[in-house]
Structures are given as structure tokens and as C-alpha cells.
Amino acid sequence: MENTLETGIIDNIAEIRQEIKKFRDKNAIIGFVPTMGALHVGHESLIAKARQDCDIVIVSIFVNPTQFGPKEDFDKYPRQPEEDRKICTKQGVNLIFAPSPEEMYPQGMCYNDFTAIVPPKFYQDKLCGKSRIGHFNGVATVVLKLFNIINPDKAYFGQKDAQQLVIIKKMVQDLNIPVQIVPCPIVREPDGLACSSRNKYLSEESRKKAVSIYKALKKMKELYISGVDSVFRAIEESESLLHRDLEIEYFEVYDFETLMPVDKIKQNSLVAIAVKIDGVRLIDNLTI
Ligand code: AMP
């Protein structure tokens, strides 16, 4: 039967804590899906997995200012609360937590004024961390704050943001946070483009060019299967499949668990790519 009861939205911390306490008092298993909204089928797959595993599913929608650099797209990041709420209702989400920046950072957003999480340099100084300075401090800090507010049993993260997933797992392990991190596979459009809230920025023409990202990733896997294990050779050959209008920020191979760079491709190697097209930054990856 279709779910008709609209998912409730809570924007303040005290109130969401009260609601969560009620669920906890009934011994409910709580699943949590942190997002920045503009929900798409990728987010929906995380919610559906949480729905399968847990009694209660909480989705947060928060465009976190501290993870955006000064020249990044914080102001123009897509915001569509009504549509998001419909999607959450359809997916049977119990509550949406959608705080304002002031609710999350009442002391302001200057790192001199509050305690921030700084993931180890080794995990930050590569891939997206290289160009997005401080991004993962912002991500780790907000995720820990959200964990402390929601206190979930399980939290769902997409493999799409592979570096983020490794960093969050590391934080949970290092800081003994009592939550199980559940990684979820990348959801793609029928033509292979990874679903992303930022795909909305793409013109029809750029969208077509962006499809070559997945082609290049798949080529890496094909080459490995056909016996090519040299990262240098595989990248050189696969890169030629990328549309020439894509500006490559990185196209690299790492160990999927540790983010150690590798020069021989192995099973479980992570092939990760970031490109810009028409000013839109897109990331994607594939695990061999
Ligand atoms: P975001 O709203 O972009 O911060 O993403 C929220 C969560 O959804 C993160 O854990 C992402 O990795 C995940 N996610 C975003 N896009 C996809 C996708 N295409 N497939 C699977 N998970 C995704």
C-alpha cells in the first residue's frame, strides 16, 4: 500500500532528540542517511537500504557550509525541500532533520570558535582533498555532529564519494563512535552517468559529454581483465575515451580500503576520477 502520511520535518536539535528518544524507548533500530538534499535515485537507494535494515529511518538534509570552499557552489547548490519531502514520504522515511546553518553552528563558522574534526593528512591530501582544501574537515565535523544528534545504529553512505566513505569509516574507528557504517553502491543513470545533485547544472550537450566518464572507468576494468595491470598504461589508454572538453582534475588508482596509491591494478583497486565540464565538477569511481 502506498505510504500517504507525509514525512515530518524537524529543524531543531532539541526536538529531533526528543523524537529519537521516543523511538529508542521502544528499542527501535535507527538508520540514518545524511544528505545535502536535491534527492535523486542515488539517495533513494541509500534510504531503501536503511528501510530494509532498520525500524526507523531518519534522513538529514543540510547543505553544510563548512565543507564548501570560498569559491565553491554553496550558494547555488540546488535546494528543493518540497520535492525532497515527497521523495522521503514515498520511501517511508520517518523523519527529516533539516536544520539551518545557525542551528548547526550557533557559534559561527570560523574554526577559531569551535572544535573541528581534522581527518589525517594522509587521507586528505589526495583525490578531492587536493583541490578542496578543508573540505573533509567540514565533512567529518558535520557528520560527527549529526551522529551525536541522531545517535543512529547504522548510517548509510554512498560509494560515489569514495574518499568521504573511507574518511568517515576511519573517524568512526579512531573515535570509537558507536555506529555501523553501511557502504552503498553507486547508482547510475541508464547511460552510465553517476547520479548526482550537480548533474542538474549540466546542459544537454555537457550531459552527453559527461557520459564518457563511465566509459573511461569501465575501460580500466576491461583492460585489467584482459591482463593489463600497469596503472600508467591503463590510464593512458582509458583517458583517450574521455571527451576532449572534459578538464581532468585527477584520474588515479588507489587501494580501495586504505587509499594507498598503487602502480599495479589489483582486485579492490579504486579507480577514481574528477573532471570539470562547463564549470561543473563531477566525480565518479569504480572498484576493480
Ligand atoms: P550528498 O547529498 O551529495 O551529500 O550525498 C549524500 C549521500 O548520498 C552520500 O553518502 C553520497 O555518497 C550518496 N550518493 C550521492 N550520489 C550517489 C549515487 N549516485 N549513488 C549512490 N550514493 C550516492
Residues whose N, C-alpha, C, O or C-beta is under 5 A from the ligand:
A	BS01	AMP	P34 T35 M36 G37 G42 H43 Y156 F157 G158 Q159 K160 D161 C184 P185 I186 V187 A194 C195 S196
